[in-house]
Amino acid sequence: MKRIFRVTSTSLYLYFVAVVFTHAQPVALVIHDGAGNIEKQYFPDTIAQQYRQKLEEALLAGYDILQRGGTSMDAIHAAIVLMEDSPLFNAGKGAVFTHAGTNEMDAALMDGATLKAGAVAGVKHIKNPISAARAVMDHSPHVMLTGKGAEEFAQQRGILLVDSSYFYTEKSYRHWKKANMDGRREEGIYLGRNNQYKFGTVGAVALDIHGNIAAGTSTGGMTNKRYGRVGDSPIIGAGTYANNSTCGISATGHGEYFIRSVVAYDISALMEYKGLDIQSAADRVIKQKLKERGGEGGVIGLDKQGNVMFSFNTKGMFRAYIKEDQIPRVFIYE
């Protein structure tokens, strides 16, 4: 007796779902909150745990979007907004003070599918600079807007502006006051005794189910900086870069060196033109070229296969990633 198999809309749907998930593009998200001279014996566990918890929270916020089929751009935006809203990080709420006692923030993001990018620099009242950078990319013909012009544009796009008092934190104010009294610039944020410091920039790189890579970076810059100084974070190719054919990169460190070395793009170029894998390319730039020039810091990244990369030439780097196993992994020390 022959069996008759009836093809229904339900069975076709279940077959389609099975095929899609069997051959699904892997998704991944990696984030950072700066690198620096961070040693476990001098860094209080209670403080370290605060950073770990917030990094994991940001990681899961972005990954939830990826898991539901959302875009890499939406994922990095969500993760960075959450970090900008925390006083722990030198971005948004926790931004450091300039020599004039103000807060001036920079941010950028880039879409690896289109090579479109947006950035803002020297903004003082935008609650979430990464949102303004995205608006520049999505709703203007430009790549970077600065200062008052960037704020005017953000306001026109409905992005929240706040009074400058919003960015005040006791930690940042104390570091600025000490640096101002000593007459020096602080490249990093000092964490306590034994010269413990870190560069506080935040960033994220994501790969979505569509195979698209996006990268973003946000920072309050350098403590006690002067004259409207802008670092590498908002400069495409220096502190932020994404290209579907190679990788996505977000950097943290002494920005002047990253600008001169065009760090983020250099990693991509080594992959594209020399065939290096993402880890080898990053290590060559960060641990050799940048270090030889006197630059400190690090990068995070993903390639088009979802391989995670961390590279830094300091003693530690606040970093985290999550992939298909859905387990968040958070690291601080080497």
N, C-alpha and C positions, 0 to 999 in steps of 0.2 A: 504494500500500500504506500503510495507516494505521499510525502508530507508537503503541504502547501504553506509557504512562508509569505506572510502578508506584510508588505512594506507600508508603514504608516508614517505620518508626519513626526510622531514622537520618536520612532526608531531612527529615522533619518537625523533628527536633531541630536539624539544621543550619540550616534555615529560621528556626526560632525564635531561635537564637543570632544569626543575621545581622540579624534585625529588632531584637532587643534592643540590640545594639551599634551599629546604625545610628542608633537614636533614644535612646541612653543619655544619662542625665543627666550633665553634666560634673562631675568631681570636682576638688577643689583643697584645698590646705593652705598656710597661711601661719603663720610663727612669728616671735617676736622675743626679744631679750635686752637690752632697755633702749635708751634714747636718752640723748644727752648732748652735752657740749662735746668732740667727738671730731674731730680734724683729722689728716689723713694724715701731714703732715710731722712731727708730734710723737708718732705712735703707731707703735711698732716693728713692722715687717712680720712678724717671727717670732711676736709675740703675736697680731697680727691673723689670721695663718694658723691659729693654734690655735682661735680663735673660729669662723672660717669652717668648719673641718673638723667641729667639734662641732655647729654649726648644721645643716650638711648631713647629718650622721649622724642628728640628731633628725628632720629633715625627711623623710628616706627611711624612717625607722622608722614614722612616721605614714602616709606615702603608701602604703607596702606594704600596710597594712591597707585603705585606701580602694580600692586597685587590685584587691584580692581580694574586693571587695564588702562589706567591713566597714563599721561605722557611724562617723559623724563623732565620736561620743563616744569610741569606742575609739581612734581616730586621735589625737585631741588628748591623751588620757591617755597613750598610748605616747610621744608626742613630749616631753611635759612631764616624765614620769618620767625619761627619758634626760637631760634638762637638769638636773633636780634631783640626779641622781647625779654630775654633773660639778662639780669644785671651781672651775671657771671662773666660774660664775654665782651671783648672789645669790639662791639658792633651794635648799632642801635642803642638800646637802653644803657648798656654798659660802656659806651664809647669813652675813650680817654680825652683829657683836656689838652687844648693847644696852649701855646705860650700866652695868648691873650685871655685864657680862661674860658674859652668856648669849646664846643664840640663840633668837629667837622668830619663828616662821614663820606665814604666812597663805597660804591658797589657796582658789580657787573654780572651779566650772565650771557651765555652764548648757546645757540641751538646748533648742534652738530649736523643736523639734517640739511639745513639751509645755509649755514654759516652766517646767519643773521645774529646780531649782538646788540646789547643796550647797556649803557653805563651812566652813572651819575658820580660827580665828584664835588667835594667841598660843600655838601649840603648840611644845614644846621637845624632844620625844623621838620624834616620828613621822618615820621615814626619808623617806617620800614623802608630803608633805602633800596633794598632789593626789589621791592614792588615798583618803585619809580624807575629803576633800571629796566625792568620788564616792560613798563609802559613806553619807555623810549624806543625799545626794540619793536614793540607791536603797533605803536600808534604815531610814530614820527619817522621822517626820512633820515634821521641822524643816528649815530652810534653813541656819542657821549654828550651830555649836557652838564653844565657846572653851575655851582652857586645859586644865585637868585633866579637865574633863568630856569634851572632844573626844578626849583621849588615852584615857580609859577606854572610850569608845564604840569608838574605833579598835581597841583591844586586843580587845574583845569580837567585833569583826568579823574578827579574824585578821590585821590590818594590822601590819606590823613596827614595833616601837618599839626605839630604840637608846639607848645611853648618850650623854649630851651631848657627850662627847669626840669622837664621830663627826663632828660639824659643825665641828671646829677646822680652820682653814687659816691658814697663816702670813700670807697676804695680808690676809685679813679681820682677823686679830688685830693686825697692824701698823697698819692704818687706824684701828681702834678705839682703840688705845693713843695714837696721835697726837691723835685727836679728843678723847679723854678728858682728856689733858694740857692741851689748848687750851681745854677747857670749851665745846665747840660740838657741835651736831648736824651730821652730814654727810648732806645729802639724797641725794647720789650716792656712788659708789665712785670714789676718785681713782686715776688711771691713771699719773700721773707729772708731769713738768714742764709749765709753761705752762697750768696750771689745767685739765688734761685730766681729765674725769670723766664717768661715766655712771650712770644709774639702772639697777640690775641685774635688775629683775624679768623673769621669763620668761613667755611666753604662747603660745597657739596657737588658731587658728580653722580649722575644716574644714567642707567641704561634701561629702556622700557621694552615692553612686549613687541613693539613695532621695530625694534632694532635701532632706535634713535638715542643718541648720547646728548646730554646737556650738562653744562657746568656753570657754577655761580660762586661768587665770592663777595663778602661784605666786611667792612672794617671801620674802626674809628681812627685808624692811622697810628701815628707815633706820638707818645706823650711829649708835651712841650714843643711840638713842631711849630714852625713859623711861616709867615708869608704865603699862606694858602698852599702849603706843600701837599702834593698828591703822590701817593705811593703806587705800587704795582697792581693792586687789586682791581681797579677799574680799567686798566689798560689791557686791551685784548692782545693776547700773545705773550704778555709778561706774567700777570698773575692769574689770568683766566683764559681758557681756550677749550673749544670742542669741535671735533670733526669726526663724522661717522666713519670715515675711512681709516682713522687711526685711533683716536682716544679723546677723553675729556680730562682736563687738568684744572685743579684749583691750588693756589700756592699760598704760603704764609712765610714771612721772614722779613729781613731787612730790605725793604722795597727797592731802594736805589740800585742794589746789586741785581735784583730780579729784572728790573727794567733794562739795565745795561746788557744783561745776558739773554734777554727775551726768552726767559726760562720755559714758560708753558709751550710756546710754539717750537722751541728747540727740541723738546721731547718728542712732539708730534713729527717734526722733520726727520729726526733720527729713525723713527719708525717707518716713515714713508719712503725715505731715500736710501737708507742703509739696511732696512729690514730688521731692525732690532725689535725685540719684544718690549712691552711697556716698562717692565721692571728694569731691564738693562739700560734702556734709554734714559729713564729717570735717574738711575744711579750714576750714569756717566755725567749727566748735567749737574746734579745736586752734590754728589760726593767727590767729584773730580773738578769739573770746570768752575762751578760756583765757589767751591771751597778754596781753590787755588787763587781766586780773585778776592777772597776775604769775605764772601757773603755767607750768612747763616740763615737757616730755615729749612723748609721742606715742602713737599707736594703730596697730594693724593690724586688718584686717577683710576679710570676704568678704560679698557679697550673694548672693541666691538664684540668680543666673545664673552665679555663680562668678567675678565680677569681683573682682580683688585690689586692696586699698587699703592704702597707707601714708600717714600724715600725722604730721609732727612739727615742733616749733618750735625745735629745737636744731640743732646743726651736723651731727649724725650720729645714726644709729639702726641697731643690729644687727638685721637682719631677713632673712628668706628666704621663698621660696615655690616651689611646684611645681604644675603643672597637667597637662592631658592629654598634653602632649608629653613628659612624664616627665623634663624637664631641671630640676635644682635650680638656683635662682638665689639667690645670697647677696650682700648689700650691707651696707656699714658707713657709708660717707660719703654726703653729699648727692649 
